């Protein structure tokens, strides 16, 4: 019988529910359990694919091509849970499915209502993950208790325990204990209210995980336990981690959360081994190198917009024993201030994916700077397309070369729409999406990194390198080193005559883990460490961007 853990959040958003859920998943796996993870999001968009990164942060793409919430990135980085379309449902998807059933006449003349039809649909989405091979399904409910749009989800998880049996369900509520400096106290009232709201709709949390800046005293824990109707040992402290998010599972284990969960839910207790995570943190704390990486993008000021890229850089930093200082730079600022002023002092430059014209020229200027100064360059998706535009314009001298995404009538469309995209008008879920095979060329940086002939990476784009220019690019020194198996879709370009210039049409950042850093990110960081060794520490520190960060 599969056990179900539901994770809800209270008091404020951005408490780190995703990270906490992923940490619970990791700890349970270390108890020898098979875990599946899932997120239910109360917004009405069918998926986050059509949302601006300002609204939602990064869109995390799975192998099967589904465009999902960025918390699924935490799930993949922390656990081995297989993730598919069934791992992320939104209100939009739930209603769409119910309405389609209604149109097909499946409700046999009944009035279709939130209870039971929407709640049944939600419960089905949870049931889908339970099978003989799965010990635990962890379902995280997005949003904050008290939001109108979360109600059907909370009602559904309440009903769920009636179907699955109370003994098979565990409710964990993540909440905040604000610290009032003036009073010198942690305040428990918002938590009491939040739990009160949950209890009003019939959900009694079994465990409270309390986010806090300060240690929770025994008296405060007693108070929370009493007012929220949970045993004292079920009030777990989750203090802010100053050093790294990878400390979270270790801290939760120190507070015995994993033992509490397995005993409450009736699963066998094993001695979990998390030595590899201790080693990871040890390596992180004791770097032997230091590198500065500029990530030049359109949403640099948004900390979640390139989440998986930042994580992947960190993973590769740990593997290379390098402290990676990541500096997000708005590409528009490069247009105003110039690449020289902002980018000198960096050991590597990365241009991530993106859509739309804003800041494109700043990206192109940054790539030119990296190419001419022999600074390691890593281009991802739009960062590959802009690298081709830059090379076309400045090396091959194809005047006004561009992508037709930005200049429909460019005389040199070095990046153009994929054939399969030409007649598509809908925006949602219609890009080239998900895992695709790619064949690597011998003697390329890519092959050296991957040490494989064929790889599989995830895609999310509509445009692609224009094959008509392939030979011309190669003749001038930019080569296609990875293609689709039929050779028709260029997936990787490189400049062999540069210390490390690799740009890829896919998104390697979705497959990097702290304990298994992505090979291209590893290669990139290794190249930046080399560059730092060659140039030494004497080069002026990048003052311009330091002021930007304040
Ligand atoms: N806008 C580009 C395209 O659609 C790049 C997409 C991306 O970077 N994810 O092809």
Boltz pocket constraint, residues with backbone or C-beta under 6 A from the ligand:
constraints:
  - pocket:
      binder: B
      contacts: [[A, 352], [A, 353], [A, 354], [A, 355], [A, 356], [A, 380], [A, 381], [A, 382], [A, 383], [A, 385], [A, 405], [A, 460], [A, 461], [A, 462], [A, 463], [A, 464]]
      max_distance: 6.0
